């Protein structure tokens, strides 16, 4: 193809797509429509090192401004697509201009869910962290001795709790489900992470909802929990999941399902339009999944770039994730959805442990806590489609390398 590629979105997936296309020698015209004022940058450090002011925004940029000009990529910042006309193969931009395309790729990501205004979600001092501006505002609130309520016990909420505690704040985490990480991890992993936070002084309350936030002069000052108790708070961090940004695609008549539905090549129901990253729902192991991870954003984008450049290889990922909390690194290989058994294996170093997930006897995922060897071994086994000998795995005296033989 020689016609214009329009990429809607300016995050990790968008950058990975255009960078890979140029690396493959594809010289078609490319325009990237990025809603933020900044050039594409890394998001994972926002809730960690950037929030702690250990990294500046310029260090988060994937490439400096001149890189885009040198690679003939037209990137339009602080701009959105307001309408997609598939018949005319044309998009209308927020400044009123129109842009023709031959191929279009959605890399629109996802938006954090917010608390409704009816329970105080619009009060000052209530935060989500999605972009650097959110992190900048929250960083000013992170002062020792203040009291923070974290709503949601998933990875985002727990990472925020760890940073707040590191900064010397008093932290309470509430989770409506029976346990933290219930949607994304096993009970064994939840227990390990729960103990890590409690050892750092975090008050974790599971099976606990939020009834309402209490305001004083327009700013949050307290929270009434589902059990009727009231706790004083100085700020609130909300980590209750995200919603895929698929409205534009849906309004244009594309198939959506909390994400833009694509095939194994990243194509939507319109063969001229692709979707990648957090916004894309794709087939994987007899399931439809939407993976919110750096790994998926990069690998799926590069797979689609190869398709656009003339390839035919379907996207078949080996998912991996990570989460940094305090001095603990949790590394995850595989996807534990639907597991029916877990095995907990102590690591060789103090504080290291791994949780191995099985479904119908087959290894499907590994969570490794400060245990790089378990992570690497599990990842290699999963990539090979192999399931280790259970007796050997259960014996902490057996070297994990033995499982790869």
C-alpha positions as a LaTeX table, in Angstrom:
\begin{tabular}{lrrr}
\hline
Residue & $x$ (\AA) & $y$ (\AA) & $z$ (\AA) \\
\hline
Unk1 & 0.00 & 0.00 & 0.00 \\
Unk2 & 1.08 & 3.55 & $-0.69$ \\
Unk3 & $-1.93$ & 5.48 & 0.63 \\
Unk4 & $-2.04$ & 7.26 & 3.96 \\
Unk5 & $-2.19$ & 5.41 & 7.27 \\
Unk6 & $-4.04$ & 7.33 & 9.97 \\
Unk7 & $-3.36$ & 6.20 & 13.53 \\
Unk8 & $-5.96$ & 7.32 & 16.06 \\
Unk9 & $-4.21$ & 7.55 & 19.43 \\
Unk10 & $-0.79$ & 8.58 & 20.67 \\
Unk11 & 0.28 & 6.02 & 23.26 \\
Unk12 & 2.49 & 2.93 & 23.45 \\
Unk13 & 0.67 & 0.97 & 20.73 \\
Unk14 & 0.54 & 3.90 & 18.31 \\
Unk15 & 4.26 & 4.56 & 18.68 \\
Unk16 & 5.18 & 0.87 & 18.37 \\
Unk17 & 3.11 & 0.56 & 15.17 \\
Unk18 & 4.67 & 3.50 & 13.32 \\
Unk19 & 8.20 & 2.77 & 14.56 \\
Unk20 & 7.99 & $-0.84$ & 13.39 \\
Unk21 & 6.54 & 0.16 & 10.02 \\
Unk22 & 9.45 & 2.49 & 9.36 \\
Unk23 & 11.92 & $-0.15$ & 10.61 \\
Unk24 & 10.42 & $-2.55$ & 8.06 \\
Unk25 & 11.08 & $-0.03$ & 5.30 \\
Unk26 & 7.45 & 0.95 & 4.78 \\
Unk27 & 7.39 & 4.51 & 3.43 \\
Unk28 & 3.67 & 5.20 & 3.14 \\
Unk29 & 2.45 & 8.56 & 4.50 \\
Unk30 & 1.59 & 8.29 & 8.21 \\
Unk31 & $-0.42$ & 10.69 & 10.35 \\
Unk32 & $-0.80$ & 10.11 & 14.10 \\
Unk33 & $-3.68$ & 11.85 & 15.87 \\
Unk34 & $-2.71$ & 12.20 & 19.55 \\
Unk35 & $-5.14$ & 13.63 & 22.09 \\
Unk36 & $-2.46$ & 14.66 & 24.60 \\
Unk37 & $-0.24$ & 17.71 & 24.34 \\
Unk38 & 2.89 & 15.59 & 24.84 \\
Unk39 & 4.68 & 13.34 & 22.39 \\
Unk40 & 4.07 & 9.61 & 23.07 \\
Unk41 & 5.54 & 8.52 & 26.40 \\
Unk42 & 5.73 & 5.56 & 28.78 \\
Unk43 & 2.76 & 5.26 & 31.13 \\
Unk44 & 3.77 & 2.57 & 33.68 \\
Unk45 & 6.25 & 4.87 & 35.51 \\
Unk46 & 3.54 & 7.52 & 36.02 \\
Unk47 & 2.21 & 5.79 & 39.14 \\
Unk48 & 5.70 & 4.90 & 40.38 \\
Unk49 & 8.97 & 6.70 & 39.62 \\
Unk50 & 7.36 & 9.71 & 37.95 \\
Unk51 & 4.93 & 10.15 & 40.83 \\
Unk52 & 7.85 & 9.92 & 43.24 \\
Unk53 & 9.64 & 12.57 & 41.13 \\
Unk54 & 12.46 & 10.15 & 40.37 \\
Unk55 & 11.85 & 10.59 & 36.61 \\
Unk56 & 10.96 & 13.62 & 34.51 \\
Unk57 & 8.59 & 13.66 & 31.54 \\
Unk58 & 11.40 & 14.05 & 28.99 \\
Unk59 & 12.87 & 10.75 & 30.20 \\
Unk60 & 9.53 & 9.05 & 29.58 \\
Unk61 & 9.34 & 10.04 & 25.89 \\
Unk62 & 9.83 & 7.16 & 23.47 \\
Unk63 & 11.58 & 9.47 & 21.01 \\
Unk64 & 12.31 & 13.22 & 20.83 \\
Unk65 & 10.37 & 15.47 & 18.48 \\
Unk66 & 12.97 & 15.41 & 15.69 \\
Unk67 & 12.63 & 11.61 & 15.35 \\
Unk68 & 9.12 & 12.00 & 13.93 \\
Unk69 & 10.25 & 14.52 & 11.33 \\
Unk70 & 13.26 & 12.39 & 10.37 \\
Unk71 & 10.97 & 9.39 & 9.82 \\
Unk72 & 8.36 & 11.46 & 7.97 \\
Unk73 & 5.64 & 10.84 & 10.52 \\
Unk74 & 3.08 & 13.62 & 10.78 \\
Unk75 & 2.08 & 13.69 & 14.46 \\
Unk76 & $-0.70$ & 16.05 & 15.50 \\
Unk77 & $-0.82$ & 16.70 & 19.23 \\
Unk78 & $-3.80$ & 17.88 & 21.31 \\
Unk79 & $-6.07$ & 16.64 & 18.53 \\
Unk80 & $-8.86$ & 14.07 & 18.40 \\
Unk81 & $-10.95$ & 12.38 & 15.74 \\
Unk82 & $-14.59$ & 13.40 & 16.10 \\
Unk83 & $-16.07$ & 11.42 & 13.22 \\
Unk84 & $-15.12$ & 8.45 & 11.05 \\
Unk85 & $-16.70$ & 8.16 & 7.60 \\
Unk86 & $-15.87$ & 4.64 & 6.47 \\
Unk87 & $-17.54$ & 4.97 & 3.07 \\
Unk88 & $-15.49$ & 8.04 & 2.19 \\
Unk89 & $-12.42$ & 6.74 & 4.05 \\
Unk90 & $-12.16$ & 10.05 & 5.83 \\
Unk91 & $-11.86$ & 11.29 & 9.42 \\
Unk92 & $-12.94$ & 14.64 & 10.80 \\
Unk93 & $-10.60$ & 16.15 & 13.39 \\
Unk94 & $-11.41$ & 18.29 & 16.42 \\
Unk95 & $-10.17$ & 21.43 & 14.62 \\
Unk96 & $-12.77$ & 20.83 & 11.88 \\
Unk97 & $-10.30$ & 19.65 & 9.25 \\
Unk98 & $-10.75$ & 16.39 & 7.34 \\
Unk99 & $-8.16$ & 13.77 & 6.51 \\
Unk100 & $-8.39$ & 10.97 & 3.94 \\
Unk101 & $-6.94$ & 7.54 & 4.66 \\
Unk102 & $-6.33$ & 4.28 & 2.85 \\
Unk103 & $-5.77$ & 2.41 & 6.13 \\
Unk104 & $-6.72$ & 3.39 & 9.66 \\
Unk105 & $-5.57$ & 1.98 & 12.99 \\
Unk106 & $-7.26$ & 2.54 & 16.32 \\
Unk107 & $-4.79$ & 2.78 & 19.20 \\
Unk108 & $-7.16$ & 4.66 & 21.47 \\
Unk109 & $-6.39$ & 2.82 & 24.70 \\
Unk110 & $-8.74$ & 2.87 & 27.67 \\
Unk111 & $-10.06$ & 5.41 & 30.17 \\
Unk112 & $-10.03$ & 4.91 & 33.98 \\
Unk113 & $-13.44$ & 4.56 & 35.56 \\
Unk114 & $-14.28$ & 7.39 & 37.94 \\
Unk115 & $-16.55$ & 7.51 & 40.94 \\
Unk116 & $-19.95$ & 9.01 & 40.12 \\
Unk117 & $-20.63$ & 12.59 & 41.18 \\
Unk118 & $-23.67$ & 11.34 & 43.12 \\
Unk119 & $-21.36$ & 9.83 & 45.75 \\
Unk120 & $-18.78$ & 12.62 & 45.73 \\
Unk121 & $-16.59$ & 11.58 & 42.82 \\
Unk122 & $-16.42$ & 15.18 & 41.60 \\
Unk123 & $-14.94$ & 16.54 & 44.85 \\
Unk124 & $-11.47$ & 18.07 & 44.80 \\
Unk125 & $-8.84$ & 15.66 & 46.04 \\
Unk126 & $-10.25$ & 12.63 & 44.18 \\
Unk127 & $-7.83$ & 11.26 & 41.58 \\
Unk128 & $-7.30$ & 8.70 & 38.87 \\
Unk129 & $-3.90$ & 8.30 & 37.21 \\
Unk130 & $-3.96$ & 7.99 & 33.43 \\
Unk131 & $-1.68$ & 10.74 & 32.12 \\
Unk132 & 1.21 & 12.84 & 33.34 \\
Unk133 & $-1.08$ & 15.71 & 34.34 \\
Unk134 & $-2.97$ & 13.38 & 36.69 \\
Unk135 & 0.35 & 12.27 & 38.18 \\
Unk136 & 1.58 & 15.86 & 38.52 \\
Unk137 & $-1.52$ & 16.84 & 40.50 \\
Unk138 & $-1.37$ & 13.76 & 42.69 \\
Unk139 & 2.35 & 14.23 & 43.41 \\
Unk140 & 1.58 & 17.55 & 45.08 \\
Unk141 & $-0.79$ & 15.75 & 47.45 \\
Unk142 & 1.72 & 13.09 & 48.54 \\
Unk143 & 2.83 & 14.60 & 51.84 \\
Unk144 & 3.79 & 12.59 & 54.94 \\
Unk145 & 1.10 & 12.16 & 57.55 \\
Unk146 & $-1.83$ & 12.74 & 55.22 \\
Unk147 & $-4.58$ & 10.13 & 54.97 \\
Unk148 & $-5.38$ & 8.54 & 51.62 \\
Unk149 & $-8.21$ & 6.20 & 50.71 \\
Unk150 & $-7.50$ & 3.91 & 47.77 \\
Unk151 & $-10.70$ & 2.63 & 46.17 \\
Unk152 & $-10.00$ & $-0.66$ & 44.40 \\
Unk153 & $-7.63$ & $-3.48$ & 45.22 \\
Unk154 & $-6.35$ & $-4.28$ & 41.75 \\
Unk155 & $-2.80$ & $-3.70$ & 40.56 \\
Unk156 & $-3.32$ & 0.01 & 39.87 \\
Unk157 & $-4.77$ & 0.65 & 43.32 \\
Unk158 & $-2.14$ & $-1.42$ & 45.11 \\
Unk159 & 0.73 & 0.24 & 43.26 \\
Unk160 & $-0.70$ & 3.64 & 44.24 \\
Unk161 & $-1.02$ & 2.44 & 47.83 \\
Unk162 & 2.63 & 1.37 & 47.85 \\
Unk163 & 3.80 & 4.76 & 46.55 \\
Unk164 & 1.63 & 6.62 & 49.05 \\
Unk165 & 2.95 & 4.53 & 51.93 \\
Unk166 & 6.52 & 5.04 & 50.71 \\
Unk167 & 5.84 & 8.78 & 50.85 \\
Unk168 & 4.74 & 8.47 & 54.48 \\
Unk169 & 0.97 & 8.72 & 54.06 \\
Unk170 & $-1.54$ & 6.74 & 56.11 \\
Unk171 & $-3.17$ & 4.37 & 53.62 \\
Unk172 & $-6.50$ & 2.55 & 53.63 \\
Unk173 & $-7.43$ & 0.28 & 50.69 \\
Unk174 & $-11.03$ & $-0.86$ & 50.21 \\
Unk175 & $-12.04$ & $-3.64$ & 47.80 \\
Unk176 & $-15.65$ & $-4.67$ & 47.18 \\
Unk177 & $-14.74$ & $-8.22$ & 46.13 \\
Unk178 & $-13.92$ & $-11.02$ & 48.56 \\
Unk179 & $-10.21$ & $-10.33$ & 48.14 \\
Unk180 & $-7.75$ & $-7.98$ & 46.49 \\
Unk181 & $-6.66$ & $-8.93$ & 42.95 \\
Unk182 & $-9.67$ & $-11.25$ & 42.67 \\
Unk183 & $-10.21$ & $-10.52$ & 38.97 \\
Unk184 & $-6.59$ & $-10.96$ & 37.92 \\
Unk185 & $-4.83$ & $-13.35$ & 40.29 \\
Unk186 & $-5.25$ & $-16.49$ & 42.36 \\
Unk187 & $-6.18$ & $-16.54$ & 46.04 \\
Unk188 & $-2.60$ & $-17.59$ & 46.79 \\
Unk189 & $-1.14$ & $-14.53$ & 45.07 \\
Unk190 & $-3.71$ & $-12.29$ & 46.75 \\
Unk191 & $-2.63$ & $-13.62$ & 50.15 \\
Unk192 & 1.05 & $-12.96$ & 49.40 \\
Unk193 & 0.41 & $-9.39$ & 48.22 \\
Unk194 & $-1.99$ & $-8.68$ & 51.08 \\
Unk195 & 0.68 & $-9.63$ & 53.62 \\
Unk196 & 3.27 & $-7.44$ & 51.86 \\
Unk197 & 1.02 & $-4.39$ & 52.18 \\
Unk198 & $-0.01$ & $-5.11$ & 55.75 \\
Unk199 & 3.65 & $-5.50$ & 56.72 \\
Unk200 & 4.13 & $-1.94$ & 55.43 \\
Unk201 & 1.27 & $-0.63$ & 57.54 \\
Unk202 & $-1.49$ & $-0.47$ & 54.93 \\
Unk203 & $-5.04$ & $-1.00$ & 56.22 \\
Unk204 & $-6.65$ & $-3.37$ & 53.68 \\
Unk205 & $-10.42$ & $-3.87$ & 53.96 \\
Unk206 & $-11.84$ & $-6.54$ & 51.67 \\
Unk207 & $-15.56$ & $-7.11$ & 51.02 \\
Unk208 & $-15.92$ & $-3.40$ & 51.69 \\
Unk209 & $-17.66$ & $-0.94$ & 49.38 \\
Unk210 & $-17.81$ & 2.84 & 49.38 \\
Unk211 & $-21.18$ & 4.38 & 50.25 \\
Unk212 & $-20.19$ & 8.01 & 49.67 \\
Unk213 & $-17.42$ & 10.56 & 49.98 \\
Unk214 & $-17.91$ & 13.46 & 52.37 \\
Unk215 & $-16.95$ & 16.95 & 51.30 \\
Unk216 & $-15.96$ & 20.11 & 53.14 \\
Unk217 & $-15.93$ & 23.28 & 51.06 \\
Unk218 & $-15.89$ & 21.28 & 47.83 \\
Unk219 & $-12.96$ & 19.09 & 48.87 \\
Unk220 & $-13.06$ & 15.51 & 50.11 \\
Unk221 & $-12.66$ & 15.22 & 53.87 \\
Unk222 & $-14.04$ & 11.80 & 54.70 \\
Unk223 & $-15.57$ & 8.59 & 53.43 \\
Unk224 & $-18.60$ & 6.64 & 54.56 \\
Unk225 & $-18.01$ & 2.96 & 53.90 \\
Unk226 & $-20.60$ & 0.30 & 53.13 \\
Unk227 & $-20.68$ & $-0.89$ & 56.74 \\
Unk228 & $-21.67$ & 2.60 & 57.93 \\
Unk229 & $-18.27$ & 3.50 & 59.35 \\
Unk230 & $-16.83$ & 6.92 & 58.55 \\
Unk231 & $-13.10$ & 7.51 & 58.12 \\
Unk232 & $-11.33$ & 10.86 & 57.71 \\
Unk233 & $-9.39$ & 11.23 & 54.44 \\
Unk234 & $-7.32$ & 13.97 & 52.83 \\
Unk235 & $-7.34$ & 12.52 & 49.33 \\
Unk236 & $-8.73$ & 9.58 & 47.38 \\
Unk237 & $-7.12$ & 7.52 & 44.62 \\
Unk238 & $-9.53$ & 5.58 & 42.44 \\
Unk239 & $-8.41$ & 2.32 & 40.83 \\
Unk240 & $-11.62$ & 0.55 & 39.80 \\
Unk241 & $-10.67$ & $-0.53$ & 36.31 \\
Unk242 & $-10.88$ & 1.01 & 32.86 \\
Unk243 & $-13.27$ & 1.24 & 29.93 \\
Unk244 & $-11.98$ & 0.66 & 26.42 \\
Unk245 & $-12.14$ & 3.73 & 24.19 \\
Unk246 & $-14.34$ & 2.25 & 21.48 \\
Unk247 & $-17.11$ & 4.85 & 21.11 \\
Unk248 & $-15.81$ & 6.28 & 17.83 \\
Unk249 & $-15.50$ & 2.78 & 16.37 \\
Unk250 & $-18.95$ & 1.80 & 17.62 \\
Unk251 & $-20.54$ & 4.95 & 16.19 \\
Unk252 & $-18.92$ & 4.15 & 12.84 \\
Unk253 & $-20.60$ & 0.73 & 12.82 \\
Unk254 & $-17.63$ & $-1.44$ & 13.73 \\
Unk255 & $-18.07$ & $-4.50$ & 15.95 \\
Unk256 & $-17.35$ & $-3.63$ & 19.61 \\
Unk257 & $-17.59$ & $-5.45$ & 22.95 \\
Unk258 & $-15.94$ & $-3.29$ & 25.64 \\
Unk259 & $-13.24$ & $-2.91$ & 23.04 \\
Unk260 & $-12.95$ & $-2.98$ & 19.27 \\
Unk261 & $-13.31$ & $-6.53$ & 18.00 \\
Unk262 & $-10.52$ & $-7.68$ & 15.68 \\
Unk263 & $-9.34$ & $-10.94$ & 14.11 \\
Unk264 & $-5.97$ & $-12.59$ & 14.64 \\
Unk265 & $-4.41$ & $-10.11$ & 12.19 \\
Unk266 & $-5.77$ & $-7.08$ & 14.05 \\
Unk267 & $-8.44$ & $-6.31$ & 11.43 \\
Unk268 & $-11.80$ & $-4.99$ & 12.48 \\
Unk269 & $-15.09$ & $-5.78$ & 10.72 \\
Unk270 & $-13.90$ & $-3.23$ & 8.13 \\
Unk271 & $-10.83$ & $-4.68$ & 6.33 \\
Unk272 & $-9.30$ & $-1.20$ & 5.95 \\
Unk273 & $-9.37$ & $-0.58$ & 9.71 \\
Unk274 & $-7.25$ & $-2.18$ & 12.44 \\
Unk275 & $-7.20$ & $-1.90$ & 16.24 \\
Unk276 & $-4.28$ & $-2.50$ & 18.60 \\
Unk277 & $-3.39$ & $-2.30$ & 22.28 \\
Unk278 & $-5.73$ & $-1.74$ & 25.22 \\
Unk279 & $-8.72$ & $-0.95$ & 22.98 \\
Unk280 & $-8.59$ & $-4.20$ & 20.96 \\
Unk281 & $-10.52$ & $-7.42$ & 21.69 \\
Unk282 & $-8.88$ & $-10.34$ & 19.88 \\
Unk283 & $-9.11$ & $-14.15$ & 19.68 \\
Unk284 & $-6.68$ & $-16.10$ & 21.86 \\
Unk285 & $-6.81$ & $-19.76$ & 22.92 \\
Unk286 & $-10.54$ & $-20.15$ & 22.16 \\
Unk287 & $-11.33$ & $-16.94$ & 24.06 \\
Unk288 & $-11.85$ & $-13.29$ & 23.24 \\
Unk289 & $-9.52$ & $-11.22$ & 25.37 \\
Unk290 & $-8.48$ & $-7.61$ & 25.83 \\
Unk291 & $-5.05$ & $-7.34$ & 27.42 \\
Unk292 & $-4.08$ & $-4.15$ & 29.24 \\
Unk293 & $-0.30$ & $-4.45$ & 29.18 \\
Unk294 & 2.84 & $-2.99$ & 27.66 \\
Unk295 & 3.66 & $-6.42$ & 26.20 \\
Unk296 & 0.37 & $-6.58$ & 24.30 \\
Unk297 & 0.51 & $-2.97$ & 23.14 \\
Unk298 & 3.98 & $-3.44$ & 21.65 \\
Unk299 & 3.69 & $-6.98$ & 20.31 \\
Unk300 & 0.25 & $-6.57$ & 18.76 \\
Unk301 & 1.27 & $-3.25$ & 17.20 \\
Unk302 & 4.38 & $-4.82$ & 15.70 \\
Unk303 & 2.39 & $-7.80$ & 14.43 \\
Unk304 & $-0.05$ & $-5.45$ & 12.70 \\
Unk305 & 2.84 & $-3.41$ & 11.29 \\
Unk306 & 4.17 & $-6.62$ & 9.72 \\
Unk307 & 0.72 & $-7.30$ & 8.22 \\
Unk308 & 0.56 & $-3.78$ & 6.79 \\
Unk309 & 4.04 & $-4.24$ & 5.32 \\
Unk310 & 2.91 & $-7.37$ & 3.49 \\
Unk311 & 3.18 & $-10.16$ & 6.05 \\
Unk312 & 0.58 & $-12.75$ & 6.96 \\
Unk313 & 1.58 & $-14.07$ & 10.42 \\
Unk314 & $-1.30$ & $-13.99$ & 12.94 \\
Unk315 & $-0.86$ & $-12.45$ & 16.36 \\
Unk316 & $-0.45$ & $-15.23$ & 18.95 \\
Unk317 & 1.01 & $-13.66$ & 22.09 \\
Unk318 & 2.72 & $-15.15$ & 25.11 \\
Unk319 & 1.41 & $-12.63$ & 27.64 \\
Unk320 & 3.57 & $-11.21$ & 30.41 \\
Unk321 & 3.01 & $-8.47$ & 32.95 \\
Unk322 & 4.75 & $-6.94$ & 35.94 \\
Unk323 & 3.95 & $-4.87$ & 39.01 \\
Unk324 & 6.38 & $-3.02$ & 41.30 \\
Unk325 & 5.23 & $-2.47$ & 44.88 \\
Unk326 & 7.73 & $-1.26$ & 47.51 \\
Unk327 & 10.89 & $-3.34$ & 46.95 \\
Unk328 & 8.81 & $-6.21$ & 45.58 \\
Unk329 & 8.75 & $-7.11$ & 41.90 \\
Unk330 & 5.83 & $-9.26$ & 40.82 \\
Unk331 & 6.41 & $-10.80$ & 37.38 \\
Unk332 & 3.64 & $-12.67$ & 35.62 \\
Unk333 & 3.98 & $-15.01$ & 32.65 \\
Unk334 & 0.91 & $-16.37$ & 30.92 \\
Unk335 & $-2.75$ & $-15.69$ & 31.62 \\
Unk336 & $-4.32$ & $-17.38$ & 34.64 \\
Unk337 & $-7.95$ & $-16.91$ & 33.60 \\
Unk338 & $-9.97$ & $-20.05$ & 34.24 \\
Unk339 & $-7.35$ & $-21.85$ & 36.35 \\
Unk340 & $-8.61$ & $-24.74$ & 38.50 \\
Unk341 & $-5.47$ & $-25.42$ & 40.54 \\
Unk342 & $-2.44$ & $-23.58$ & 41.88 \\
Unk343 & 0.87 & $-24.67$ & 43.36 \\
Unk344 & 2.90 & $-22.38$ & 45.62 \\
Unk345 & 6.68 & $-22.86$ & 45.48 \\
Unk346 & 9.06 & $-21.11$ & 47.90 \\
Unk347 & 12.00 & $-19.39$ & 46.23 \\
Unk348 & 15.67 & $-19.76$ & 47.07 \\
Unk349 & 15.96 & $-16.26$ & 48.53 \\
Unk350 & 14.13 & $-14.92$ & 51.55 \\
Unk351 & 10.85 & $-13.35$ & 50.52 \\
Unk352 & 10.80 & $-15.00$ & 47.09 \\
Unk353 & 7.91 & $-17.24$ & 46.10 \\
Unk354 & 6.07 & $-18.29$ & 42.96 \\
Unk355 & 2.51 & $-19.38$ & 42.23 \\
Unk356 & 1.97 & $-21.79$ & 39.34 \\
Unk357 & $-1.45$ & $-21.93$ & 37.65 \\
Unk358 & $-2.96$ & $-24.99$ & 35.99 \\
Unk359 & $-6.13$ & $-25.64$ & 34.01 \\
Unk360 & $-7.10$ & $-29.29$ & 33.48 \\
Unk361 & $-3.55$ & $-30.27$ & 34.39 \\
Unk362 & $-1.89$ & $-27.90$ & 31.91 \\
Unk363 & 0.38 & $-25.02$ & 32.98 \\
Unk364 & $-1.18$ & $-21.70$ & 31.96 \\
Unk365 & 0.56 & $-19.02$ & 34.06 \\
Unk366 & 3.16 & $-18.22$ & 36.73 \\
Unk367 & 3.24 & $-15.38$ & 39.26 \\
Unk368 & 6.78 & $-14.80$ & 40.57 \\
Unk369 & 7.36 & $-12.59$ & 43.61 \\
Unk370 & 11.00 & $-11.47$ & 43.79 \\
Unk371 & 11.82 & $-14.73$ & 41.99 \\
Unk372 & 13.28 & $-14.03$ & 38.56 \\
Unk373 & 14.34 & $-17.64$ & 38.07 \\
Unk374 & 10.76 & $-18.88$ & 38.51 \\
Unk375 & 9.50 & $-16.23$ & 36.10 \\
Unk376 & 12.04 & $-17.04$ & 33.40 \\
Unk377 & 11.51 & $-20.79$ & 33.79 \\
Unk378 & 7.74 & $-20.45$ & 33.69 \\
Unk379 & 7.87 & $-18.16$ & 30.66 \\
Unk380 & 10.05 & $-20.63$ & 28.75 \\
Unk381 & 7.77 & $-23.54$ & 29.63 \\
Unk382 & 4.71 & $-21.61$ & 28.49 \\
Unk383 & 6.34 & $-20.57$ & 25.23 \\
Unk384 & 7.18 & $-24.21$ & 24.58 \\
Unk385 & 3.66 & $-25.33$ & 25.48 \\
Unk386 & 5.16 & $-27.59$ & 28.17 \\
Unk387 & 3.82 & $-28.54$ & 31.60 \\
Unk388 & 6.42 & $-29.37$ & 34.27 \\
Unk389 & 6.51 & $-32.53$ & 36.37 \\
Unk390 & 4.32 & $-31.61$ & 39.33 \\
Unk391 & 6.36 & $-33.53$ & 41.90 \\
Unk392 & 9.60 & $-31.86$ & 40.83 \\
Unk393 & 7.95 & $-28.44$ & 40.79 \\
Unk394 & 6.60 & $-28.93$ & 44.31 \\
Unk395 & 10.06 & $-29.75$ & 45.71 \\
Unk396 & 11.86 & $-26.46$ & 46.51 \\
Unk397 & 15.18 & $-28.36$ & 46.64 \\
Unk398 & 14.93 & $-29.15$ & 42.92 \\
Unk399 & 16.65 & $-26.63$ & 40.67 \\
Unk400 & 14.10 & $-25.06$ & 38.33 \\
Unk401 & 16.45 & $-25.65$ & 35.40 \\
Unk402 & 15.60 & $-29.32$ & 35.77 \\
Unk403 & 12.06 & $-28.53$ & 34.62 \\
Unk404 & 13.36 & $-27.29$ & 31.26 \\
Unk405 & 15.20 & $-30.50$ & 30.42 \\
\hline
\end{tabular}
